[in-house]
């Protein structure tokens, strides 16, 4: 008893209880208060980066660029990030050591339709700001929510008009006659109305390419010969422009070339699936309606100026249908005309393949130059110029020739040419992107005892300051 009297028994009991982990219900352990607050901040940052990455993928960014953006944004908050990005979703781990252990892991799927060009501009502006300063999480979440809920800037009538301009522009670049332009206009208006109706019913999006291909093919076979004196195959490709996976084909080839095999295969598989759906619709249309032979002579082509007018119509169609900001009109039209000019000159100089390579190499350089001089995100210029190269139209023509017409010789030749064209564009884009210097933010070794804190509404981050 004399020995025990020398000790404070109650104080010893309190210390022992503090060292023993307390239970929360029947499942987990309660961590200390400061550590729990830090892990909550890590979870919030991981969730925020997942949300941001999913929107970047919906904007058509490459997976490597998404990983770069997530790295830079996390570094601005003073944290490491490890991510696994594919076109359909992404995993993000925030915090932990250089070996990838520890931290907080989150996942987000990529859902919903692709972003419009005005949404892409707002998203790129947000990413640029997040790379410059550690914005409060609440502000970023609110900006992303407003971006998704942003109303369309143009009326439904203007959207349908934009689709008509896209159809006529692509058709004029391939085959320009007065009767053909009339056919492009009528069929483009029909498919534009169909897409407008399909966008209101998300459940109908999967079947929309097949339905559109059936209707366009049937109308072309029924009226192209007797009324327009044109071949049906000339008319039913341009109205399907919005379904053509030209960008997916080229992005898939780029992903494969840069080592992102899973993402590249996923994009190419999705593009091939769209081509097969469209070819299936064309096949069903040919089975439903038999072609009517023409009783007159075909019209004369409009001239060498028609493809250049088609490029301008394609640009205005992009502005209306994909809701590009009106202030980028002149920059977008100038970029499209420049791409077409470089492709034409290079094709005349060294062949079609070299023309595709030269146009692809110019694309990232020109988009970045326009971005610096006009404060227009490069993706707003990059995406429409991708459509101008239209490897998807060539691919659909070759697949339809094989499936519908049974022309395995000519169809396979066209398919091989499509593959070569896609590879040339992808290689050109890689070379052009490699000529640009893009520094990445970096952070030093984190202190073992530091806990990430929430950034205040000010210009700068609390906690570790990232270096450039």
C-alpha positions in Angstrom: 0.0 0.0 0.0 2.9 2.3 0.7 4.2 1.6 -2.8 0.9 2.2 -4.5 0.5 5.5 -2.6 3.4 6.9 -4.5 1.6 6.7 -7.8 -1.4 8.4 -9.1 -3.5 5.4 -10.0 -6.2 7.5 -11.8 -3.5 9.2 -14.0 -2.0 5.9 -14.9 -5.5 4.6 -15.9 -6.2 7.7 -18.1 -2.8 7.2 -19.9 -3.5 3.5 -20.5 -6.9 4.2 -21.9 -5.5 6.9 -24.2 -3.0 4.4 -25.6 -5.6 1.7 -26.2 -7.5 2.1 -29.5 -11.2 2.8 -29.0 -13.8 0.9 -30.9 -16.5 2.5 -33.1 -19.5 0.2 -32.9 -18.4 -3.4 -34.0 -16.5 -2.6 -37.2 -13.6 -0.2 -37.2 -11.2 1.7 -35.0 -11.3 5.3 -34.2 -8.2 7.1 -35.2 -6.9 10.3 -33.5 -8.9 13.4 -34.3 -6.1 15.2 -36.3 -5.4 12.1 -38.4 -9.1 11.6 -39.1 -9.4 15.2 -40.3 -6.4 14.7 -42.6 -7.8 11.5 -44.2 -11.1 13.2 -44.7 -9.3 15.9 -46.7 -7.5 13.2 -48.7 -10.8 11.6 -49.5 -12.3 14.9 -50.6 -9.3 15.6 -52.9 -9.4 12.1 -54.4 -13.2 12.4 -55.1 -12.6 15.9 -56.6 -9.8 14.6 -58.9 -12.0 11.7 -60.0 -14.8 14.1 -60.9 -12.4 16.4 -62.8 -10.8 13.5 -64.7 -14.2 12.1 -65.7 -15.2 15.5 -67.2 -11.8 15.7 -69.0 -12.5 12.3 -70.6 -15.9 13.5 -71.7 -14.2 16.5 -73.3 -12.2 14.1 -75.6 -8.8 14.4 -73.9 -6.2 11.7 -74.2 -5.7 9.6 -71.1 -2.1 10.8 -70.9 -3.2 14.4 -70.8 -5.8 13.6 -68.1 -3.1 12.0 -66.0 -0.9 15.0 -66.5 -3.7 17.4 -65.5 -4.5 15.4 -62.3 -0.8 15.3 -61.4 -0.4 19.1 -61.8 -3.6 19.9 -59.8 -2.7 17.5 -57.0 0.8 19.0 -56.9 -0.8 22.5 -56.5 -2.4 21.2 -53.3 0.9 19.8 -52.2 0.0 16.1 -52.6 1.1 13.2 -54.7 -1.4 11.4 -57.0 -1.3 8.1 -58.8 -4.0 7.5 -61.4 -5.1 4.7 -63.7 -7.2 6.3 -66.6 -9.1 4.5 -69.3 -11.8 6.1 -71.6 -14.6 4.6 -69.5 -13.4 5.5 -66.0 -10.5 6.2 -63.7 -8.9 5.3 -60.4 -7.1 8.0 -58.4 -5.0 7.5 -55.3 -4.0 10.7 -53.3 -1.3 10.8 -50.7 0.9 8.0 -49.6 4.6 7.4 -50.3 6.4 7.3 -53.6 5.8 3.5 -53.7 2.1 4.1 -54.0 1.2 2.7 -50.6 -1.1 4.5 -48.2 -3.3 7.5 -49.1 -6.9 7.4 -50.2 -8.3 5.7 -53.3 -11.4 6.7 -55.3 -13.0 5.7 -58.6 -15.3 7.5 -61.0 -17.0 6.2 -64.2 -17.4 8.3 -67.3 -21.1 8.7 -67.9 -23.2 10.9 -70.1 -22.7 12.3 -73.6 -19.6 14.2 -74.7 -19.3 17.8 -73.7 -20.2 20.6 -76.0 -17.5 23.0 -77.2 -18.7 25.7 -74.8 -18.5 23.3 -71.9 -15.0 22.2 -73.1 -13.9 25.8 -73.0 -15.2 26.3 -69.5 -13.6 23.1 -68.3 -10.2 23.9 -69.8 -10.3 27.4 -68.2 -11.1 25.8 -64.9 -8.2 23.3 -65.2 -5.8 26.2 -66.1 -6.9 28.1 -63.0 -6.5 25.0 -60.8 -2.9 24.5 -62.2 -2.1 28.1 -61.1 -3.7 28.1 -57.7 -5.1 25.7 -55.1 -8.8 26.6 -55.4 -11.2 25.6 -52.5 -12.8 22.3 -53.0 -16.3 23.8 -52.8 -15.6 26.3 -55.6 -14.3 23.5 -57.9 -17.3 21.3 -57.2 -19.7 24.2 -57.9 -17.9 25.1 -61.1 -18.1 21.5 -62.3 -21.8 21.4 -61.5 -22.5 24.6 -63.3 -20.5 23.3 -66.3 -22.7 20.2 -66.5 -25.9 22.1 -66.1 -25.0 24.9 -68.5 -27.9 25.4 -71.0 -27.3 25.1 -74.7 -26.5 28.5 -76.1 -28.5 28.0 -79.4 -32.1 27.1 -80.1 -33.1 23.7 -81.4 -33.7 25.2 -84.9 -30.1 26.6 -84.9 -28.8 23.2 -83.8 -30.6 21.4 -86.7 -29.3 24.1 -89.1 -25.8 23.4 -87.8 -26.2 19.7 -88.6 -27.4 20.6 -92.1 -24.3 22.7 -92.6 -22.1 19.9 -91.3 -23.7 17.5 -93.8 -23.5 19.9 -96.8 -19.9 20.8 -95.9 -18.7 17.2 -95.7 -20.6 16.3 -98.9 -19.2 19.3 -100.8 -15.7 18.1 -99.9 -16.4 14.7 -101.3 -18.8 15.2 -104.2 -20.2 18.6 -105.0 -23.0 18.9 -107.5 -26.2 21.0 -107.3 -28.5 17.9 -107.0 -26.2 16.3 -104.5 -26.2 19.5 -102.3 -30.0 19.4 -102.4 -29.9 15.8 -101.2 -27.4 16.6 -98.5 -29.6 19.4 -97.2 -32.8 17.3 -97.0 -31.2 14.2 -95.5 -29.1 16.3 -93.1 -32.2 18.1 -91.8 -33.9 14.7 -91.3 -31.0 13.2 -89.3 -30.6 16.5 -87.4 -34.2 16.3 -86.2 -33.7 12.6 -85.4 -30.7 13.4 -83.3 -32.5 16.2 -81.6 -35.3 13.8 -80.6 -32.8 11.1 -79.6 -30.9 13.5 -77.3 -34.2 14.0 -75.3 -34.4 10.2 -74.8 -31.1 8.8 -73.5 -32.4 5.2 -73.8 -32.6 5.6 -77.6 -29.0 6.7 -78.1 -27.7 3.1 -78.6 -30.2 2.4 -81.4 -30.0 5.9 -83.0 -27.0 5.2 -85.3 -28.8 2.1 -86.8 -32.1 3.9 -87.2 -30.5 6.9 -88.8 -28.5 4.7 -91.2 -31.6 2.7 -92.2 -33.7 5.9 -92.9 -30.9 7.6 -94.8 -30.1 4.6 -96.9 -33.7 3.9 -97.8 -34.3 7.5 -98.8 -31.1 7.6 -100.9 -32.0 4.4 -102.7 -35.6 5.5 -103.3 -35.1 9.1 -104.5 -31.4 9.6 -105.4 -31.6 8.0 -108.8 -35.0 9.2 -110.3 -35.0 12.6 -108.7 -31.4 13.7 -108.3 -29.6 11.5 -110.9 -26.9 10.6 -108.3 -25.5 7.4 -107.0 -27.1 6.5 -103.6 -23.7 5.8 -102.1 -22.7 9.4 -102.7 -25.6 10.6 -100.5 -26.0 8.4 -97.5 -22.5 8.9 -95.9 -22.4 12.7 -95.3 -25.8 12.8 -93.3 -24.2 10.3 -90.8 -21.4 12.7 -90.0 -22.2 13.0 -86.3 -21.9 9.3 -85.9 -18.6 8.9 -87.7 -15.8 7.9 -85.3 -12.9 9.6 -87.0 -11.6 11.2 -83.8 -12.0 7.9 -81.9 -10.0 6.0 -84.5 -7.2 8.6 -84.5 -7.1 8.9 -80.7 -7.0 5.1 -80.3 -4.0 5.0 -82.6 -2.3 7.7 -80.6 -3.0 5.9 -77.3 -1.5 2.7 -78.8 1.6 4.5 -80.0 2.2 6.2 -76.6 2.0 2.9 -74.7 -1.5 3.2 -73.4 -2.6 -0.1 -74.9 -5.7 -0.6 -72.9 -7.1 2.9 -73.7 -6.1 2.6 -77.3 -7.8 -0.8 -77.7 -10.9 0.5 -76.0 -11.2 3.5 -78.3 -10.6 1.5 -81.4 -13.1 -1.2 -80.3 -15.7 1.5 -79.7 -15.0 3.1 -83.1 -15.2 -0.2 -84.9 -18.5 -1.0 -83.1 -20.0 2.3 -84.3 -18.8 1.6 -87.9 -20.4 -1.9 -87.7 -23.7 -0.4 -86.4 -23.8 2.1 -89.2 -23.0 -0.6 -91.8 -25.7 -2.8 -90.3 -28.2 0.0 -90.7 -27.1 0.6 -94.3 -27.5 -3.2 -95.0 -31.0 -3.2 -93.6 -31.9 -0.1 -95.6 -30.7 -1.8 -98.8 -32.8 -4.9 -98.0 -35.9 -2.8 -97.4 -35.7 -0.6 -100.5 -34.4 -1.5 -103.9 -32.5 1.2 -105.9 -34.3 3.0 -108.7 -32.1 3.6 -111.7 -31.5 7.1 -113.0 -33.3 8.1 -116.2 -31.2 11.2 -116.8 -27.6 12.4 -117.0 -25.6 13.2 -113.9 -24.9 16.8 -113.2 -21.5 18.4 -113.6 -19.3 19.1 -110.5 -19.4 22.6 -109.2 -15.7 23.2 -109.5 -12.5 23.3 -107.5 -13.9 26.0 -105.2 -16.6 23.8 -103.8 -14.4 21.9 -101.3 -13.2 25.2 -99.8 -16.7 26.4 -99.4 -17.4 23.0 -97.8 -14.6 23.7 -95.2 -16.3 27.0 -94.3 -19.7 25.4 -94.0 -18.2 22.7 -91.8 -16.8 25.4 -89.5 -20.1 27.2 -89.2 -21.8 23.8 -88.6 -19.5 23.1 -85.8 -20.2 26.5 -84.2 -24.0 25.8 -84.2 -24.3 22.1 -83.7 -21.5 21.6 -81.1 -22.2 25.0 -79.4 -18.8 26.6 -79.9 -18.4 30.1 -78.3 -19.2 32.7 -81.0 -16.0 34.6 -80.2 -13.8 31.8 -81.6 -15.5 31.9 -85.0 -12.7 33.5 -87.0 -10.0 31.5 -85.2 -11.9 28.2 -85.9 -12.5 29.0 -89.6 -8.9 30.0 -90.0 -7.7 26.8 -88.4 -9.9 24.7 -90.6 -8.8 26.4 -93.8 -5.2 26.2 -92.8 -5.5 22.5 -92.1 -7.2 21.9 -95.4 -4.5 23.9 -97.3 -1.6 22.1 -95.6 -3.2 18.7 -96.3 -3.9 19.6 -100.0 -0.4 21.0 -100.6 1.4 18.1 -98.9 -0.8 15.5 -100.7 0.1 17.1 -104.1 3.7 17.1 -103.1 4.2 13.6 -101.7 0.9 11.7 -101.7 -2.2 11.4 -99.6 -0.5 9.7 -96.7 2.1 12.4 -96.3 -0.7 15.0 -96.5 -2.5 13.3 -93.5 0.8 13.2 -91.6 1.6 16.9 -92.3 -2.0 18.0 -91.3 -1.8 15.9 -88.1 1.6 17.4 -87.2 0.4 20.9 -87.7 -2.7 20.4 -85.6 -1.4 20.5 -82.0 1.1 23.3 -82.8 -1.6 25.5 -84.4 -4.1 24.8 -81.6 -1.6 25.7 -78.9 -0.6 28.9 -80.8 -4.2 30.0 -81.1 -4.7 29.2 -77.5 -1.9 31.5 -76.5 -3.0 34.4 -78.7 -6.8 34.2 -78.3 -7.3 32.7 -74.8 -9.2 29.9 -76.5 -8.6 26.4 -75.0 -6.7 24.4 -77.6 -9.2 21.5 -77.4 -11.9 23.8 -78.9 -9.7 24.1 -82.0 -8.3 20.6 -81.9 -11.6 18.7 -82.0 -13.2 20.3 -85.1 -9.9 20.0 -87.0 -9.9 16.3 -86.2 -13.3 16.0 -87.9 -11.9 17.8 -91.0 -9.5 14.9 -91.6 -12.6 12.6 -91.7 -11.0 9.1 -91.6 -14.3 7.9 -90.2 -16.1 8.6 -93.5 -13.5 6.6 -95.4 -13.8 3.8 -92.9 -17.6 3.6 -93.1 -17.4 3.6 -96.9 -15.0 0.6 -96.9 -17.1 -1.3 -94.4 -20.3 -0.7 -96.3 -18.7 -1.8 -99.5 -17.6 -5.1 -97.9 -20.9 -5.8 -96.0 -23.5 -4.4 -98.3 -22.1 -4.6 -101.8 -19.9 -7.6 -101.3 -17.0 -5.8 -102.9 -14.3 -7.5 -100.8 -11.5 -6.3 -103.2 -12.3 -2.6 -103.3 -13.7 -2.6 -99.7 -10.5 -4.1 -98.3 -8.4 -1.7 -100.3 -10.4 1.2 -98.8 -10.1 -0.3 -95.4 -6.3 -0.6 -95.7 -6.1 3.0 -96.9 -8.2 4.0 -93.9 -5.8 2.3 -91.5 -2.8 3.9 -93.2 -4.5 7.4 -93.0 -5.3 7.0 -89.4 -1.8 5.9 -88.6 -0.4 8.9 -90.5 -2.6 11.3 -88.7 -1.7 9.8 -85.3 2.0 9.9 -86.0 1.7 13.5 -87.1 -0.1 14.5 -84.0 2.5 12.7 -81.8 5.3 14.5 -83.6 3.6 17.9 -83.3 2.8 17.4 -79.6 6.4 16.3 -79.0 7.7 19.6 -80.3 5.9 21.4 -77.5 7.4 21.9 -74.1 5.0 21.2 -71.3 6.5 21.5 -67.8 4.9 19.5 -65.0 4.5 20.7 -61.4 6.5 18.7 -58.9 6.6 18.5 -55.1 9.3 17.5 -52.7 9.3 14.8 -50.1 6.4 15.3 -47.7 7.0 15.6 -44.0 5.9 12.4 -42.2 3.8 14.3 -39.7 2.2 16.8 -41.9 -1.5 16.7 -42.5 -3.1 18.3 -45.6 -5.3 21.2 -44.8 -8.1 22.8 -46.7 -7.1 25.7 -48.9 -8.6 29.0 -48.0 -10.3 31.3 -50.5 -7.1 33.1 -51.5 -4.4 32.9 -54.1 -2.2 30.1 -52.9 -2.2 26.8 -51.1 -1.7 26.2 -47.4 0.8 23.5 -46.6 3.7 22.4 -48.8 4.4 24.8 -51.7 4.9 23.0 -55.0 7.8 23.9 -57.2 7.8 24.2 -60.9 
